[in-house]
Amino acid sequence: MFTSLADRRARLAAALPLHDGLLVLGAGTPVPLPENTDQTYPFRAHSEFFYVAGVECPGAIAAFDPRDGPRAGWRLFVPEVTEDERVWEAREQVDGEPLAALAAWLTARRARPLALLGAALPGARGDDALTAKVREAFTHARRPKDGPEVATLRRGAAAAAAGYARAAALIAPGATERAIQIELEAEFCRHGAQRPGYGTIVGTGPHAAVFHFEPGDRAARDGEFVLIDAGPDVDRYVIDVTRTYVAGRPSAFQRDLYQVVLAAQVRAVNRCTAGAEWRDVHLQCAVELTAGLVALGLMRGDPAALVEREAHFLFFPHGIGHMVGLGVRDASGMLPGRAKDPRPCLANLRMDLPLAPGYFVTVEPGLYFIPAILNDPRRREKFRDCVAWDKVEPYLGLGGVRIEDNVLVTVGAPEVLTAAIPKSL
């Protein structure tokens, strides 16, 4: 048991501030659909559990006792598969100790503090302070991807490239968001994915400015932006990519806007080196995007000062990116012990830490024309001297541009695993 994960768990054990405490991680259980049926939502074991157990097993519990050593101290307790589960789901028994044995394991150690990670364990009471410390260290230890993880992510990137190649070939006036989604996801699965890694986003025209847009039956019109944000899930590891296209022939303004985003994205990718502070990558990119809007005549003033005033939020309201792995935004957050930066211009920062070899991050700047933001009277008054509002008005239905790659931080230059997906307009 756990042979292929032994090194990972030993490294993890050395990083956890358990002292004489115990660690228990729950996989979770399937969530029933709200209707009166016997169906559940697709099950995914909690990522903290999966990281140490490597199995999708509803109801399973992983446990660790540091007294037993960094390798021998790990245990996996699994429920017995029932006849109904074998008949209706073809579920097979997972190797491990019987789940019923967990109670005796805990009872024999009942005087020691308990850190509870993963899904909640019914009836168990953990030490809240210890759990918080262990979770922070656990998350930080998971940030560098090990060899098997990188290999899986490379397979995911290849599946993503295949899917985007298929989608790009379909984009033309008249293609619907749903039709593009279907072919994109099918190609992911043809190339090794088990499912999409998250809800696929395909937005045409004004929908290209909706960050979490669910594809519908709207057809792209000639000259409209088509934004796709999607990625495959390959053996639980997710690729998160965005590309923006034009159905038909782009206008001069669309080309200029796209080039502003592309140039800023390429520079941000190149800054993803070991030791670089993520907030600096974000801020520099925000300034460059703002400088591009000034050059296009849409904003006025010094780009750095505009960012300090938070004026860039009008067109770039999200962070530069996040970590990705066992899901999107997996293991993002703060460097252990670091307080949140109080500057309002960093309010949308998704993580704040120095990059290190093995980190796998997204870099996804974008510029958008979002009516809900740009038509807000309070923002128009606050930034009346920062924006050429008369020049912005004609583009309120244009949508937006986002370009996103997945980048592996190395001891040298950053490696873009999604480089095979073209990003020229």
N, C-alpha and C positions, 0 to 999 in steps of 0.2 A: 504494500500500500504506500502511496505517495512517493514512489521511487523517483519519478520524473520531476517532482516538486521539492525534493529534499534540500537542494542548495538554496532555492528561493526561501523556504521556510527557515532554514538556519540563518540566512542573512537577515530575515525579518525578525527572528527571535532576538538577535543581538541588538537590534535597533529599538526594541520596545521597552519602555520604563516600567516593567511589571514588578521588578524586585521579587518579592515572594508572592505576588498575586497570580491569579489565574486568568486565562483568556478563553472566552466562549464566543463563537460566531454562529449565528443562525442563517440557514439558507432561505428561510421563508416558506410560505405555503401558497398554493394557487388561490387567486381571488375570483370568486364566482361572479358571473355576469349578473347584473341587477334583475334581469328577467327570471321568471320561475322556470329555469332550465337546469340541466346537469352540466352546462358548459362553464368554462372558466376563461379568464384572459390568459394569453400565452404566458407560461411560467418562465421567469428568469430568476435564477438564484441571485441573492444579494451579491454585489461585486466584491465586497470584503470577504465574504465566505468563499466565493469562487476563486479568488486570488490564491487562497491557501489550500483549497480542496480540489479545484480543477474539474468539478463535476456539477451537472445540473440535477439535483436530487431534492425534490420537495420534502420539507420536514427534517432535513439532515442538520446535524450540529457538528462543527469542528471545535476542538478544544485543545488547549496547550497548557502544560504545567512545566514551568522553567526548571523545577527541581529534577525533572527527568531528562534534561539535556535539550539542546537546540534542534536535534533531529528526532530522538526517541520520544520527546515530550509531546509530540502532536498525535491526536487521536481523531478519528472520524466515526461518528455515531449515525446510523442510517435506519430509517423505518423499514419494516418488512413490507414488501410489495404484496398487496392483497390479490385475491383471485379476480375481483372485479377490475382492478387496475391492469392485470394481465390480459383480461378478455377485452375490455373496452379501449384500452390505450396501448396495448402491447408493451407495457412497461416491464423492464427487467430489473432484477435485484442489483443494487450497487454494492460493491465490496466495502465492508466496514464492520464495525461492531454494532450489535443490536442497539437501537435507540433506547430501549428499556434499561440498558446498562449505564446510561448517562447519570441517572439518579444516584446510583451507588458511587460513581466516580466523584460526583459533587459532594455527596455526604462524607466521604472519606477525607475531603479537603474543606469542610464547611467553616473552619475557623479562619480561612484565608480570604483576603479581599478578591472580588470578582469584577473583571472588566467585560462588559457585554458589547460586542460589535455585531455587525451584520443585521439581519432581521431580528425583531424582538423575540425573546424566549419566554413564552407564557409561564407565569409563576416564579420566574427567577428575579432576584433583586441584586443588582450590581452596585458597586461603589461608583457613584457619579463622578467624583473627582478623578479617580483612577481611570474610568472609562474615557473621560475627556482627554486626559494626557496620552493614553494609549492610542486613541483614535487619531490624534494629531500626529504622533510619531508613526503610526501605521500608514496614514495617508502619505506622509513625506517619504517613507521607505518605498512606497509603491511607485513613486514618480519616475525613477530611472527604469526604463524598460530593459528586461534581460533578453538574452539571445532568443529563446523560443517566442517571446512576445514580439520582438522585432520581425522575426521570420513570419509570424502570422500577420502582422501589419503589412508586410510586403505583399503577401497574397491578397490581402484586402485592397491594397492600392492597385494591384493588377485588375481585380474585379471592378473597381471603380472606373479605371480607364476604359475598360470594355463597355461599361454602361454609358459613360459619357460620350463615347464615340458613336454609339447607337442613337443616343438622344440628339446629338448635334446634327446627325444626318436627317433627322425628322423635322428640324425647326425650319419653318417656312410659314408664310401667311396661310391661315386656315388650319394649322395644326392646333389641336386642343391641348390644354394642360393635362387632362387625364390621359390622352393618348401618349403623350411624351412620358408621363409617369409610368405607365404600364410597360412600355418598351425598355425604359431605363432600368426598372426593377427586375424585369425578366432577364435582362442581360447580366445584371449583378449575379443572379442566381445561377445562370448558365456558367458562370466563371467562379463558382465555389462558395458564394454567399448562401447562408441559410435564410436570410431575411434582410430587409432594409435595416440599417442601424438606428434609424429614428424616422419620424414622420417626414416623408419626402415632400419637399417644397418645389413647386413649379408655378411661377407667377408670370403672367403675360401682361404687358402694358402697365397700368397702375398697380396691378397685383405684385409687380416686381419690387414694390416698396413696402410690402407687408412681410415682416420678418418670419412669421410662422404661418405662412399661407398654405392652406390645404387645397391641392389642385381640384379644379372643377371642370365644367364643360366649356369654359370660355375659349374661343379660338383666337390665336395671335393674329393681329392685323399687320398689314404691310408697314414696316418701319418701326415696329414696337420692340422694346426690350423684352427678352425672355430670360428670367433668372431661375436657375436650378441650384438648389442646395440639398444634396442627398449623398448618401454613402452606404456601402454594404456592411453587414455584420458577418464576419467570417470567424467562426469558432469563438464567438462572444466579443471579439475585438472589432472596433468600429473605425471606419474611415469617414471623415467629415469634410466634404469638398463643396465649393460653390464656383460656378461659372455663369457669366452673363453673356447672352447672345442678342443678336437683332434678327427678327424675322424680316427678311428682305434686305433692303439697302439702308445702312445707317445714315443719319444726317451728320452734318459737320459738327454740330454740338454734341451729339451722342459720341462721336469719335473722340472729341476733345475731353469730354467727361470721363470716358473709359480710360483714356491715356493717363489722366490724373490719378485714377485709382490704381491702374496697373503699375505705374512708376513708383507710387508710394508702397504698394504691396511688395514689389521686387526688392526695394531698399529695406523694408522691414524684415523680409525673409533673410536677407544677408546679414542683418544685425543679430540673428538668433545664434549667437556663439556662446560658448561656455563662459560663465561669469557675467554676462550681460544682464542687467536688471530689466525685468519684463515691463515695469512701468515706464522705463525710459524708451523701450521699443514702442510702446503705445503712444507716449507723448510726442515723440519725434514724428511718428506717422500722422498723428492728429494735426500737427503743425504743417506737415507737407500737404495733406489733403486740403487744409484751410488755405494754404498758399496757392494751391491750384484753383480754388474757388475765387480767390482774389484776382488771379490772372484771367479767369473767365469773366470777370466783371460782376460776379454775383455777391461778393462780399467786399468790404472796405476796411482797410487798416493793416496794422502789422500782424502777421499770422500768429506769432507766439502770444502777443497780447490778446488776440481774439480767443485763442484757446484758454488762456488764463481767465478770461471773462465767461467761459463756457459757451461762447457763441457757436463753436463747432458742433455742439449737440444738435443744432437745428438740422444739420445735414448728415452728421455722423454720430448717431445717438448710442452706439454700443461700443463694447471693448474691442481691442485689436484681435483678440483670440483667447484661447484657453487650452488646457491639456485635453488629450483624447486617448482612449485606450479601451477599458471595459465600459464603454458607453461614452457619449459626448460629455464634455466637461469633467471627465473622470479625473479625480485627484487634483483638481484645481484648488485655488484658495490661497492661503497666506503661508509664508515661511514660518515655521514654528518660532514662537516668541515675538513675532513682528506685529506691531499694532497697525490698524488700518490707517492709511494716509488720509488726513483730514481735508485735503484740498478738494473743493467741489468739482474742479475740472477732471478729477480722477474718480468721480462717483460711479462710472460705468466700468471700472476696471474689474475683470473677472478673476484675476489672480495677481499676487504681488510677491515675487521672489526672484532670486537670481537663477538664471538658467544653468543647467549642468548636463554633462554628457549622459545620453540615454533618455533625456526628456523628449517627449513627443507632443508637439504643440500645433495648433492651427494658427494661421496668420490670415485674417479676413477683413481688411478694411473695406469700407463702402461709402458711397455718397447717394443720398436718396432725397426725393421730393415727396414728403409725407404730409398730406393735407392736414391731418390731425395736429401736427406740430406747427407747420408753417402758416396755418390759418388762425392760430391761437392769438387773440388780441393782446394778451399779456406779453407774449413773446415778441410780437411785432412792436410793441411799445418799448420793451426792455432793450431790444436790439435794433432800434430804428436807425441808428447811425452805423450799424455794422453790416447791414444787408441792403443791397439794391433791390428793394421789394418789387419794383416795377419790372425788373428783368427776371425775377424769379417766377412771377405770376404765370407766364406762358408754359412753364414746365411742371405745373402742379399735378398733371395727369401722366407725367412721363414715366414714373416708376423709379428705378434706381439701378445702381451698379454695385455688385460685390464680387470680389475675387478671393478665393480661399484655397490655400494649400496646406498640406500636412507636412511638418518639418521635424526631422530628427536632429537633435543637437548632438554634436560629436566633439572630439578633442580638437578637431580642425574646423573646416568650413561646414556650415549646415547642409544636410542632405534633404532634398525635397522628394519625399516618396511618391508624391502625386505629380511629378514633373511630366509624366507621359500624357497628361490631359492638357491639350492646348489651351492657351489663354490669350490668344490674339483675336481681336474682334474681326 
